[in-house]
């Protein structure tokens, strides 16, 4: 198949269409004239097919969904899930195609006796110690799930940080001993599998279909602390423990004829998926090798390894190398990879900068991280932790898409969107489930490492030939880009985010021909064809 050649130059045409506020961000001394980069799409070069872009609403969904004013929480849901446009043609939301729901462990009912110091991080459970179910629990979390369904979010994911507390060895939602042993009681594995299946079955009966269920979270960490000082629910798991619960859950799901797939192992870092030592290491090899611990033959296990990108983002060389090693290992074991949790927990996002980091710099780093997970690791899904946290919307927005101002119990408050919201939206809004990443050749011959501080490009196509490109200008200079051979009748739009206050996925309409100028420190999504 011949390469499809698309051309248009991202030029003065676009600059003339952008608001003056955006153009004013350019500093005359820094916008140096450089050679035009020619990008050629290569549809015959096909990589991973995208399943979803998603996020989790821990821990603040409960209070927001349960107590906050209707108009305020409706606005939050619109930003997260809407695929509509305003009267100017700008996206009203980031159109997430996945939403992660935390199945709580019952620490909220324990209150201060849970040993978890922060009330908003104690989560209710649907089952009590007598085995009775109360489906009215987690009503705030459930409100967001209902909103996700109403907006047409394609993938709902139910995940658990800990088994219900009355199933654990110490009857707590975390460990008090740093011994890295699983907190699930040896006699409660079947009970835990049945509980998860009952949750899936109940919600399915209510019209809420959890396509995926994740029974284990970050098994590598010890999840221990002194009583009263713990931050959240959690438990370690050894690889053999994970295999045991997955085998049982697979059996129960089959017996109950539940239409859900098991997502696992939710590794704490990407390195643990293919290397490292310890009780939950080399998980690709352990679970997808031709051994007695392989999950390949389990009917309800998704043939995917899920891992978290935390603490693998310090330095471009390190970041890319880890992802390429993971990509190669995943390919060798004939499976695929989902990035299922990330926020800027480490200091990689600072990139050696001192002091407060502006919101646009956090957003650009987030966009670079997503880009790298897609292009270097071939991630088929990308999910964020966490959509909202208390904090500033202008600086150090490392943990969230929306900055909250709320009381300690989160029963009332306000929110502000951050540049991170739109950085993620550049991927989630237009790269829809089922699109496939395709190749791009570039005239400047920059590899992924060199492009990481310059111009990063990725492209995706659906079966009808509609194309989405994400172009991240990480540099301080304006960039000229040329795509050759755009069909004249095929509409093309570009959405741009910069540091300017109102420049959040602002739309410009492109015509064939002309040269596109990418503003310094900008994220741009080009949509070719109606979507």
VENVEN-V477326 format. One record per residue. PHI is phi in degrees with one decimal (none if undefined). OMEGA is omega as a letter, one per 20 degrees, with the letter a starting at -180 (NA if undefined). Layout:
phi={PHI	PHI}
omega={OMEGA	OMEGA}
//
This chain:
phi={none	-72.7	-64.5	-80.9	-108.6	-112.6	-131.6	-161.6	-102.1	-81.4	-119.8	-53.0	-54.9	-72.0	-57.7	-67.4	-89.4	-78.8	-59.6	-58.6	-58.4	-71.1	-64.3	-68.3	-71.8	-74.9	-96.3	-50.7	-72.8	-107.5	-81.8	-83.2	-72.9	-130.8	-67.8	-71.8	-92.5	-93.3	-110.1	-119.3	-70.1	-128.1	-60.9	-73.1	-92.7	-115.6	-115.7	-77.5	-94.8	-79.5	-94.5	-169.5	-121.0	-144.1	-160.4	-110.8	-104.4	-66.6	-101.9	-95.9	-62.9	-60.7	-66.8	-63.3	-66.9	-91.6	-120.7	-68.7	-55.8	-56.0	-61.5	-70.2	-72.8	-61.4	-65.3	-61.1	-60.4	-63.1	-60.1	-78.2	-113.8	-67.1	-113.1	-85.5	-121.3	-82.6	-67.2	-91.6	86.0	-87.6	-61.2	-87.8	-156.8	-99.9	56.4	-52.3	-107.2	-149.5	-139.3	-98.7	-111.2	-86.8	-78.1	-71.8	-100.9	94.4	-73.6	-64.7	-65.6	-74.4	62.5	-66.6	-75.4	-74.9	81.4	-94.5	-74.9	-105.1	-62.6	-69.9	-101.2	-94.4	-117.8	-68.3	-123.8	-75.7	-124.0	-103.8	-68.6	-91.9	91.8	-83.9	-100.9	-129.1	-82.1	-85.4	-66.4	53.3	-64.8	-68.2	-60.6	-64.6	-59.1	-68.7	-62.6	-61.6	-65.8	-58.6	-62.6	-61.7	-82.5	83.5	-62.1	-74.4	-130.9	-104.5	-123.0	-99.6	-132.4	-129.1	-89.1	-148.5	-64.0	-50.0	-58.7	-80.1	-97.9	-89.6	-64.3	-105.7	59.0	-124.4	-90.9	-157.0	-97.0	-105.0	-111.3	-91.5	-118.5	61.5	-97.4	-64.1	-83.9	-71.1	-59.1	-57.0	-93.5	-117.2	-62.4	-63.8	-60.1	-65.7	-62.2	-65.3	-58.1	-60.7	-64.5	-65.6	-62.1	-60.4	-66.7	-60.2	-66.2	-60.0	-66.6	-92.5	86.5	-106.5	-99.3	-82.2	-67.5	-132.2	-131.8	-120.1	-85.7	-134.9	-134.8	44.2	-66.1	-74.2	-77.4	-78.8	50.5	-124.7	-168.8	-68.4	-58.8	92.1	-119.3	-72.8	-91.7	-164.6	-72.9	171.1	-150.4	-72.3	-142.5	-82.6	-55.1	-67.7	-65.8	-63.2	-57.6	-63.6	-71.6	-66.5	-61.0	-68.6	-64.2	-58.0	-65.2	-67.5	-60.5	-64.5	-62.9	-90.8	55.7	-91.4	-91.2	-141.4	-110.4	-88.4	-103.6	-159.8	-101.1	53.6	-59.2	-65.8	-138.9	-65.2	-61.6	-66.1	-72.6	-128.5	-149.9	74.3	-120.7	115.3	-79.1	-144.1	-113.1	43.4	-77.1	-61.5	-64.0	-67.0	-96.6	-123.9	-82.5	-87.2	-130.4	-71.3	-101.2	-71.9	-100.9	-60.8	-89.0	-74.4	-60.3	-102.9	-89.9	-66.5	-75.5	-142.8	-103.8	-102.6	-144.6	-110.1	-87.4	-56.4	58.2	-126.2	-124.1	-89.2	88.5	-64.5	-62.8	-60.8	-59.8	-70.1	-60.2	-58.4	-72.0	-68.4	-62.8	-64.0	-55.2	-67.7	-68.2	-59.3	-64.9	-64.9	-103.9	56.1	-131.2	-139.4	-126.1	-117.3	-91.7	-109.4	-158.9	-162.1	-148.7	-84.0	-66.6	-83.9	-97.6	-57.0	-63.5	-72.1	46.4	69.1	-78.9	-104.3	75.6	-69.7	-100.4	-60.5	-57.3	-68.0	-68.4	-62.6	-65.3	-64.2	-66.7	-60.5	-61.6	-64.0	-64.2	-61.2	-55.1	-66.1	-63.3	-77.5	-94.3	-94.6	-103.2	59.3	-60.2	-93.5	-148.8	-141.2	-129.2	-99.0	-120.1	-151.9	-76.7	-145.7	-153.3	-64.0	158.8	-87.7	-95.2	-103.6	-139.4	50.1	-87.2	-74.2	-106.9	-156.4	-93.9	-131.1	-93.4	-100.2	-124.4	-142.3	-76.7	-60.7	-91.4	58.2	-90.0	-155.7	167.8	-131.9	-138.2	-134.5	-73.8	-117.4	-64.1	-59.8	-55.4	-76.9	-58.7	-69.6	-61.5	-61.9	-98.8	-72.1	-70.7	-111.4	-86.0	-92.8	-53.2	97.7	-74.1	-116.3	-72.0	-119.8	-77.7	-138.3	-103.4	-131.7	-69.8	-82.3	61.5	-69.8	-84.8	-60.1	-65.1	-64.7	-68.5	-64.7	-114.5	-131.7	-121.5	-102.7	-134.2	-144.2	-141.4	-141.6	-135.0	-96.1	-67.2	-87.8	92.6	-66.3	-124.5	-124.2	-121.0	-111.7	-119.8	-108.6	-90.1	-83.7	-89.9	-89.0	-109.4	-65.1	-117.9	-101.4	-129.8	-130.1	-112.9	-99.3	89.1	-63.2	-64.7	-61.9	-85.9	-92.1	-66.4	-139.8	-128.5	-127.4	-119.7	-126.4	-124.0	-133.5	-69.3	-58.7	-53.8	-95.3	-90.5	-121.6	52.6	-71.0	-87.1	-129.6	-97.4	-101.0	-116.0	-63.3	83.2	83.3	-114.9	-88.1	-102.6	-88.9	-63.0	-58.3	49.8	-134.0	-115.4	-135.2	-116.6	-102.8	-113.9	-108.2	103.5	-71.4	-139.9}
omega={a	r	r	a	r	r	q	r	a	a	r	r	a	r	a	a	a	r	a	a	r	a	a	r	a	r	a	a	a	a	a	r	r	a	r	r	r	r	r	r	a	a	r	r	a	a	a	r	a	r	a	r	a	a	r	r	r	i	a	r	a	a	a	a	a	a	a	r	a	a	a	a	r	r	r	a	r	r	a	a	a	r	a	r	r	a	r	a	r	r	r	r	a	r	r	r	r	r	a	a	a	r	a	a	r	r	r	r	r	a	a	r	r	a	r	a	a	a	a	r	r	a	r	r	r	a	r	a	r	a	r	r	r	a	r	r	a	a	r	r	a	r	r	r	r	r	r	r	a	r	r	r	a	a	r	a	r	a	a	r	r	r	r	a	r	r	a	a	a	a	r	r	r	r	r	r	r	a	r	r	a	a	r	r	a	a	a	r	r	r	r	r	r	r	r	r	r	r	r	a	r	a	r	r	r	r	r	a	r	a	a	r	a	a	a	a	r	a	a	a	a	r	a	r	r	r	a	a	a	a	a	r	r	r	r	r	r	r	a	r	a	r	a	a	r	r	a	a	r	a	a	r	r	a	a	r	r	a	r	r	a	r	a	j	a	a	a	r	r	a	a	r	a	a	a	r	r	a	a	a	r	a	r	a	a	a	a	r	r	a	a	r	r	r	a	a	r	a	a	r	r	a	a	r	r	r	a	a	r	r	r	a	a	r	a	a	r	a	a	a	r	a	r	r	r	r	a	r	r	r	a	a	r	r	r	a	r	r	a	r	r	q	a	a	r	a	a	a	a	a	r	r	r	r	a	r	a	a	a	r	r	a	r	r	r	r	r	a	r	r	a	r	r	a	a	a	a	r	r	r	r	a	a	r	k	a	r	r	r	r	a	r	a	a	r	a	a	a	a	r	a	r	a	r	a	r	a	a	r	r	r	a	a	r	r	r	r	r	r	a	a	r	r	r	r	r	a	a	a	r	a	r	a	r	a	r	a	a	r	r	a	a	a	r	r	r	a	a	a	a	a	r	a	a	r	a	r	a	a	a	r	a	r	r	r	a	r	r	r	a	a	r	a	a	r	a	r	a	r	a	r	r	a	r	r	r	a	a	a	a	r	r	r	a	a	r	r	r	a	a	a	a	r	a	r	a	r	r	a	r	r	r	a	a	a	r	r	a	r	r	a	r	a	r	r	a	a	a	a	r	NA}
//
